[in-house]
Amino acid sequence: MEWSVVDGGRVVVAKGSDAWLQPLTPGTPFAQPMPGVGAPAVTGTLLDAVTRVGWAAVPDGPRQRFTLARWLVRLCALYQTTHATPIYMAVAAERFRAAGREHLAQWAQTKIREESGHDRLALRDLESLGYAGQAMVEAVVPSAAAGLVDYFARAAQSEDPIACVGYAYGLERLALCIDEAFIARVDACLPAGVDGTRCLRVHSSTGSDAKHVAELVEFVASLTGPERSSVARACYETAVLCRQPDQFEALSDEAILEQLHAFKHN
């Protein structure tokens, strides 16, 4: 079995392909750090479970329609998170290396190679939709994306940046929920003939994230018990942050487009 505390009073336990959530009570084995290395199948079950629990921890907000206005905001959010990856993974790699944790430093360097340039995909999408991409993402920062980047930055700059591994897993695992049908619904709300989903396609089940998730499970399983627990906790916290509403959620499409009008090409 593998397990992780996800908040003050609950623990997620994984055994084989099963996982469950239970109260954390003193004296149980789950109040202690996990021993030894993991088994990929069980580690994968644990990481998937904590991500799902984190997602479910935030109540559903009003259901938003797929519209151009909402997608423009989403692209600004995608830019923020993709732009931050190489920056803070480099910080994490340096700290891991300084601590003699070369395997973790190499993992962070690999993430930098895999993710570098993805922010430019979001900019190309915005430009294709008729907006000044760079100026827009500098001025329009959705609060939910800002929260994720802040969490990532603090994790990377901490004494032990192991939460960066859980952050990466959480984002990539949630990206697997984006399938071809979801992408088609976004495409349907965009002007005909315009490609505005480059960044989304890469960060979806149709892109490379499925391979990344599988590789990351294998890597996390090789870590120590306390490291795996920290990774799992960060997966949970990342999923919670992904569900947070941003400042645009309560606005009408008309109000959003009015705010973005200054960035529209003539």
FIGU-226194 format. One record per atom (N, C-alpha, C): residue in one letter; y negated, z negated, x negated. Coordinates in pm, whole numbers, plus 32768, in hexadecimal, padded with zeros to 4 digits. Each point is the difference from the previous one (the first is absolute). Layout:
N
AYZX/...
This chain:
266
M807980007FAD/M7F8780008053/M7F8380007FAA/E7F96803C8038/E7F7D7FFC7FC0/E7F9C7FD6806A/W7F927FC17FD4/W7FA27FCC8061/W7F747FF67FC5/S7F9F7FF1805B/S7F767FEC7FD7/S7FB47FB8806E/V7FAF7FA07FD8/V7FA37FC2805E/V7F908063801B/V7FE08015807F/V7F9880628020/V7F7E7FBE802D/D80087F888034/D7F897FB2801B/D80287F6D7FF9/G7FA67FA88024/G80187F737FEA/G807D7FC7803D/G802F8037806E/G80707FC08044/G8075805A801F/R800480787FC4/R806D805C8022/R803780427F81/V807F80228008/V804280437F91/V805280748039/V7FFE80707FB9/V805580728023/V807A7FFD7FA6/V80768007803C/V807E7FFC7FB7/V804780858013/A803680377F94/A804D807D8007/A808D7FE87FCC/K80618037804A/K808C7FF87FD6/K803F80878021/G802880497F9B/G803480878018/G7F948056803F/S8021803C8071/S7F9F80558047/S7FBA7FB58071/D80197F7C800B/D7FC37FAF8069/D7F907FAA7FC7/A7F9D7FE58055/A7F937FA87FD7/A7FD17FB3807A/W7FCF7F877FE9/W7FCD7FB1806F/W7F8D7FA87FCF/L7FB27FD48060/L7F8D7FAA7FE7/L80207F768037/Q7FE87F997FB1/Q801E7F7A802E/Q7F987F9D7FCA/P7FF47F8C8041/P7FA47F997FCB/P802D7FD27F76/L7FA07FE17FAD/L801E7FCB7F7C/L80067F688009/T80767FC97FEA/T80127F6E800C/T80247FC67F78/P7FCF7F8A7FE2/P80207FC07F7F/P80967FEB7FF1/G802E800E7F86/G808C7FE67FE4/G805B8078800D/T7FD0806E803A/T805380778009/T7FF8804F7F7D/P806580527FE4/P7FFB80537F86/P7F85805B7FFD/F7FCE80248076/F7F91805F8006/F7F7B7FC37FD8/A7FFE7F7C7FED/A7F877FC07FCD/A7FFA80067F68/Q806A80357FC1/Q8008800B7F6F/Q7FEF80937FD5/P7FD480177F86/P7FF6808A7FCE/P808980437FFE/M800280848015/M807E80497FF7/M803380017F70/P80807FEF7FEC/P803780077F78/P802A808F7FDE/G8009801C7F7D/G803E807B7FD0/G7FB8807F8027/V804380707FE2/V7FCB80838026/V80328024808B/G7FC580688038/G802380268088/G8068806F8006/A8029801E8079/A80548074801C/A7FAA8063804C/P7FF7807E7FD5/P7FA4805E803F/P800B80078098/A80797FFE8035/A800F80098092/A7FC07F898045/V80137F897FC8/V7FC97F87803F/V7F697FF87FE6/T7FD680227F88/T7F727FFF7FE1/T7FB58061805C/G803B80758017/G7FC28060805B/G7FF57FC9808D/T80677FBA802D/T7FFC7FC38085/T7F907F998007/L7FF37FAE7F98/L7F987F997FFF/L7F75803E8002/L7FE780627FAA/L7F7B803D7FF9/L7FDC80468082/D80608043803A/D7FE780428080/D7FE27F99806C/A804A7F927FFF/A7FEE7F9A8068/A7F797FBC7FF5/V7FD77FDA7F87/V7F807FBA7FF4/V7F8C805C8025/T800F80817FE3/T7F9780608026/T7FF7800A8097/R807380068043/R800080078092/R7FC77F7F803E/V80227F8E7FC7/V7FCC7F818035/V7F697FFB7FEF/G7FCE802E7F8E/G7F6F80037FEB/G7FBA805B8061/W803A8073801A/W7FC6805F8060/W7FFB7FC3808B/A806A7FBA8024/A80087FC58086/A7FAB7F82800E/A7FCE7FCA7F91/A7FB57F828005/A7F758012803D/V7FD0807B8004/V7F7B801C8037/V801080408089/P7FC47FC88067/P800F80398087/P7FCB808F8006/D803D804F8056/D7FD280898014/D7F7380008038/G7FAB80567FCB/G7F7B80138037/G8001806F8068/P7F8A8027802E/P7FF980708060/P803B807E7FC3/R804D8048804C/R803E807A7FCF/R7F96806D7FF2/Q7FF080357F89/Q7F9B80667FE6/Q803E808C800C/R7FB3805A8039/R802A808C8007/R7FF280427F77/F804B80697FEA/F7FEB80517F89/F7F8680588018/T7F967FEA7FB6/T7F86804F800D/T7FC9801F7F75/L7FAA80627FFB/L7FC180247F82/L7FB37F897FC6/A7FB67FBA8054/A7FB07F907FD0/A80597F957FC0/R806E7FDE8042/R805A7F9A7FC9/R803F80307F7D/W801D80817FF9/W804080337F88/W7F9F80027F89/L7F83801B8019/L7F9D7FFB7F94/L7FF87F737FC5/V80037F9C8055/V7FFF7F767FD0/V80807FE37FB2/R8071802F8032/R80807FE97FBC/R7FFF80407F76/L7FC580757FF3/L7FF980407F7D/L7FAB7FAF7F9F/C7F957FC68032/C7FB07FA87FAA/C80537F887FD2/A80537FCC8058/A80577F907FDC/A8069802C7F9A/L803C80738015/L806480337FA2/L7FC380147F76/Y7F84802F7FFC/Y7FBE80107F7F/Y7FF67F797FB9/Q7FD67F998047/Q7FEC7F7E7FC0/Q80807FCD7FC1/T806E80078048/T807D7FC87FCC/T803B80577F91/T7FF88085800E/T803880567F97/T7FAA7FFE7F83/H7F7D7FF48010/H7FA77FFB7F8D/H80177F807FAF/A80217F948043/A80117F7F7FBD/A80817FF87FAF/T8064804E8023/T80847FEF7FC2/T7FFE800F7F68/P7FCF80717FC8/P800280097F6E/P7FA97F977FBB/I7F937FDA8040/I7FA47FA07FC4/I80437F797FEE/Y80397FCB806B/Y80357F787FFA/Y808E7FFB7FC9/M804C806D800C/M808280027FBC/M7FED7FFC7F69/A7F94803D7FCD/A7FE57FF97F70/A7FE27F707FD6/V7FB67FB88053/V7FE57F727FE4/V80837FB17FFF/A805480198065/A80807FB98008/A805880207F88/A800480807FD8/A805380277F8E/A7FD57FB87F82/E7F7D7FF57FEB/E7FCD7FBA7F8A/E80287F6D8002/R7FF87FC18074/R80237F728008/R80967FEA7FEF/F80508059803D/F80917FF47FED/F8023800F7F6C/R7FC380627FBF/R802080187F73/R7FD57F8A7FA9/A7F8D7FC9801D/A7FD07F8D7FB2/A805D7F87800F/A80457FF88072/A805D7F918019/A808D801E7FCF/G801380747FC0/G808480237FCD/G805F8033806B/R7FCB80298073/R80568031806D/R7FF980988002/E803A803C7F99/E7FF1808F7FE9/E803B80538072/H806E7FD1803C/H803B804D806E/H7FA0800C8076/L7FB37F97801B/L7F9E8004806C/L7F8780557FD8/A7FD97FF97F81/A7F9280547FD0/A80248093800D/Q807B80237FDD/Q802B808B800B/Q8006802D8092/W802B7FA58058/W80008023808F/W7F72801F802F/A7F9F7FAD7FDA/A7F758016802A/A7FCD80847FC8/Q802280217F85/Q7FD580807FC7/Q803C8076804C/T807C7FF1802B/T803F806A8050/T7FB680148084/K7FD87F908040/K7FB6800C807E/K7F7A80487FEA/I7FC27FE77F8E/I7F8280457FE2/I801880977FFA/R8069802A7FBB/R801F808F7FF5/R8020803C8089/E804B7FB58050/E802880358083/E7F8C800D8061/E7FA17FA47FFA/E7F997FF88067/E7F7980387FD7/S7FEC801D7F81/S7F7E80327FD3/S7FDF80868043/G7F85800C802D/G7FD2807C803E/G801280068096/H80467F9F803A/H801580058091/H7F7E7FE7804C/D7FA27FB97FC2/D7F7F7FED8043/D7FB880858014/R8018805F7FA5/R7FC18084800F/R8036804D8078/L807B7FE18028/L8035803F8079/L7FAF7FD7807B/A7FDD7F7F8008/A7FAE7FD1806F/A7F7780437FFE/L7FC780117F89/L7F7E80427FF6/L800B8092802C/R806A80447FD9/R8013808C802B/R800F80098097/D80457FA0803B/D800F7FFF8092/D7F787FF28043/L7FAD7FA57FCE/L7F7B7FED803B/L7FAA807C7FEF/E8005803E7F8B/E7FB4807A7FEA/E802E8070805D/S8083800C8014/S80358066805B/S7FD07FEB808F/L7FE87F828023/L7FD07FDF8087/L7F688009800C/G7FBF80297F93/G7F70801A8007/G7FA77F8E7FD6/Y80357FA37FB2/Y7FB37F8B7FD8/Y7FF57FF67F68/A7F937FC37FD3/A7FEC7FE87F70/A80587F8B7FD7/G807680207FCD/G80687F9C7FEC/G7FD67F8D7FA7/Q7FD0801C7F87/Q7FE37F957FA3/Q7F917FA48033/A7F96803B8035/A7F947FAD8036/A80307FAD8075/M80588039804F/M802F7FBA8078/M80577F887FDD/V805D80107FA1/V80597F907FE0/V7FB77F927FB4/E7F9280227FBF/E7FB27F997FBE/E7FB27FAB8064/A7FDD803C8072/A7FAF7FB98063/A80537FC68073/V8070803F801F/V80527FD88072/V807F7FBE7FCD/V80027F7D8007/V80737FB47FCD/V803A7FAD8073/P806A802F8041/P803D7FB1806B/P802C7F777FCD/S7FE37F9A804E/S80177F787FD3/S80937FE17FE6/A805A803D804C/A808F7FE77FE9/A802A80347F77/A7FD080777FDC/A801E80377F7C/A7FC17FAB7F93/A7F867FD18018/A7FBE7FAA7F9D/A80507F807FEA/G803C7FCB806B/G80527F887FF3/G807B80197FAB/L803E80748012/L807680227FAF/L7FDA800F7F6D/V7F9380467FE5/V7FD680137F75/V7FDB7F7B7FBF/D7FBF7FA9804B/D7FDD7F7C7FCA/D807E7FB17FDE/Y806480048058/Y807E7FBB7FE6/Y804180377F81/F800380837FF3/F803B80427F8C/F7FB67FD97F81/A7F7C80028005/A7FB07FDD7F8B/A801B7F717FD3/R80057FA58060/R80177F747FDE/R808D7FED7FC6/A806080498037/A80897FF77FCC/A800680347F70/A7FC080727FE7/A8003803C7F7B/A7FBB7FA87F98/Q7F977FBC8029/Q7FB07FB17FA3/Q80327F707FF3/S80677FDD804A/S80337F777FFC/S80527FE97F81/E801F7F837FE6/E804F7FDF7F89/E808880458004/D803C80098078/D807F80458012/D7FED806E8068/P7FF9807F7FD7/P7FE3806C805E/P807880318050/I806A7FB0800A/I807C802E8040/I7FEA802C8090/A7F987FCB8044/A7FE68029808B/A7FDE8093800B/C7FD5803E7F92/C7FE380908002/C807D80518024/V80747FCE7FD8/V807E80448020/V80177FFC8097/G7FEC7F8B803C/G80117FF38090/G7F998050804E/Y7F8680037FCE/Y7F968050803F/Y802980938003/A803080337F8F/A8029808C7FF9/A8073801C8060/Y80627FA68003/Y80718014805C/Y7FD180008090/G7FAC7F9F8024/G7FD37FF5808B/G7FBB807E8030/L7FA580377FAF/L7FBA807B8029/L805F8076800A/E805A800D7F9F/E805980748002/E806A7FF3806D/R802E7F86801C/R80627FEF806B/R7FC080208088/L7F857FD38016/L7FBD801E807E/L7FE18094800C/A7FE980437F90/A7FE780918005/A8079804C8035/L80787FC87FF0/L807880458032/L800480068099/C7FAD7FB08042/C7FF880078092/C7FB4807C8030/I7FBC80427FA4/I7FB480798022/I805C80787FF0/D8028803A8070/D805D80707FFE/D7FBA80838025/E804E806B800B/E7FC78082801E/E7FBB80018088/A80357FB78060/A7FC27FFB8086/A7F777FBE7FFA/F7FF47F967FB0/F7F807FBC7FF0/F7F9B805F7FC0/I802980457F98/I7FA7805E7FBC/I7FD5806F805F/A805D802F8053/A7FDF806A8060/A7F997FCF8065/R80097F828028/R7F9D7FCA805F/R7F767FF97FC1/V7FFB7FDE7F7F/V7F7F80007FBB/V7FCA808F7FF7/D8054805C7FD6/D7FD7808D7FF4/D7FC780348084/A803B7FD5806E/A7FD780328084/A7F727FD58025/C7FCD7F957FC4/C7F7A7FD28022/C7F9680397FA2/L802C804D7F9D/L7FA3803A7FA0/L7FDB808F8028/P7F9380347FCD/P7FDC808B8020/P806F80607FD8/A80148066804F/A806B80617FE7/A7FF1803F7F77/G8070800A7FBA/G800080437F7F/G7FCF7FAC7F8B/V7FDD7F818018/V7FCC7FAA7F96/V80717FA47FCF/D80127FFA7F7D/D80627FA67FC5/D7FB97F7E7FDC/G80167F9B8051/G7FC27F7F7FE8/G80657F907FEF/T807D80247FDE/T80687F997FF4/T804980067F7A/R7FBF80327F9A/R804180057F7B/R80297F757FD2/C7FA07FA38006/C801A7F787FCF/C806B7FBB8054/L7FFC80158082/L80627FC28059/L808C80337FE3/R800F80837FEB/R808480387FE9/R80407FC67F82/V7FAF7FEC7F99/V80367FC77F85/V802C7F708015/H7FB37FB68053/H801F7F728019/H80437FF28089/S8076803A800A/S804B8000807D/S809380127FE1/S805180018068/S808F80167FEC/S801E808E7FD2/T7F9F805B800D/T8015808A7FD3/T7FD780127F6E/G7FC37F9B7FC3/G7FD380097F76/G805F7FB87FA1/S7FC67FC67F98/S80517FC47F96/S801B7F6B8015/D7FC97FC5806A/D800B7F6F800F/D808E7FD0801B/A805380538040/A808A7FD68017/A80487FEC7F7B/K7FEA805B7FA2/K803C7FF27F7B/K7FC77F877FB8/H7F7D7FEC800E/H7FC17F8D7FBE/H80367F7C8034/V80147FF78083/V80337F85803C/V808C7FE17FCD/A805580667FFC/A80897FEC7FCF/A80007FD37F6F/E7FAC803E7FAF/E7FF87FD97F73/E7FCA7F727FF0/L7FA17FDE8054/L7FC37F7C7FF5/L80627F938027/V805480198062/V80677F9E8026/V805C7FE57F89/E802C80697FBC/E80557FEF7F8A/E7FBA7FAD7F95/F7F7F801E7FEC/F7FB67FB77F9A/F7FEF7F6D8024/V7FDA7FE4807B/V7FEA7F75802A/V80827FB17FF7/A806F80418021/A80827FBA7FFA/A80207FD07F72/S7FC780417F9C/S801B7FDA7F75/S7FAB7F8B7FD0/L7F9F7FD68051/L7FA57F957FD9/L80407F778016/T7FC17F9A7FCB/T80317F778014/T7FED7FD68091/G80457F958026/G7FF37FCD8088/G7F707FDE8026/P7FB97FB07FAF/P7F767FE08023/P7FA6807C8008/E801980627FA8/E7FB2807C8007/E801C804B8082/R807E80078029/R80228045807D/R7FC17FB98077/S7FFD7F7C7FFD/S7FC17FB5806D/S7F6A80208007/S7FBF80077F8D/S7F7180207FFD/S7FE6808E8031/V8056805C7FD9/V7FF2808A802E/V800E80068098/A80657FBD8035/A801680028090/A7F8A7FC3804B/R7FCC7F917FCD/R7F8D7FC28041/R7F8880608001/A7FEC80497F93/A7F9280617FFA/A801780748061/C807D80288014/C801D80688065/C7FD27FD1808A/Y80237F858020/Y7FD77FC68080/Y7F687FFF800D/E7FBB7FCF7F9C/E7F6F7FF48006/E7FBD80888008/T803980637FBB/T7FCA80888006/T800E803A808C/A80747FEC803E/A801580338087/A7FA07FBF8063/V7FE67F7E7FF0/V7F9F7FBB8056/V7F7680407FF1/L7FD8801B7F85/L7F7D803C7FE7/L7FF8808E803A/C806E80477FFD/C800180898036/C7FE780028097/R801F7F948045/R7FED7FF98091/R7F767FCF8029/Q7FAD7FDA7FA0/Q7F7E7FC98025/Q7FA5806D8039/P7FB87FE2806C/P7FA180628036/P7F8980107FA2/D7FC180768002/D7F8780137FB0/D7F878007805B/Q7F8D80117FC4/Q7F827FFA804C/Q7FEC8078805C/F805580667FF4/F7FF180768053/F80547FFC807E/E805E7FA18008/E80618000806E/E7FBE7FF38088/A7F967FB18009/A7FC07FE78081/A7F98806B8023/L7FE7805E7FA5/L7F9B80668018/L803C8077804A/S7FAD8044804E/S802B807C803F/S800280707F99/D8046806C8021/D800180737FA7/D7F7180327FE8/E7FB18001806A/E7F7680307FF3/E7FB17FAA7F9E/A80137F7E8005/A7FB77FA67FA7/A802D80137F70/I808280177FEC/I803280177F79/I7FC680827FC7/L8007806B804E/L7FCD80807FD1/L7F6B7FFB7FE5/E7FB97FB0804C/E7F707FF17FE8/E7FE97FBD7F79/Q80517F9A7FDF/Q7FF27FBE7F7E/Q8023805E7F8D/L805C805B8018/L802D80597F96/L7FB080817FF7/H7FA68015805D/H7FB880808009/H7FB1801D7F80/A7FCD7F987FBE/A7FAE80167F87/A805180417F91/F80857FF98007/F805480377F96/F8039808B8023/K7FDD80318075/K80368081802C/K7FB480727FBF/H804C80617FCD/H7FC180777FC5/H7FB9804F806D/N7F8D80377FDE/N7FB980568061/N804980848012/
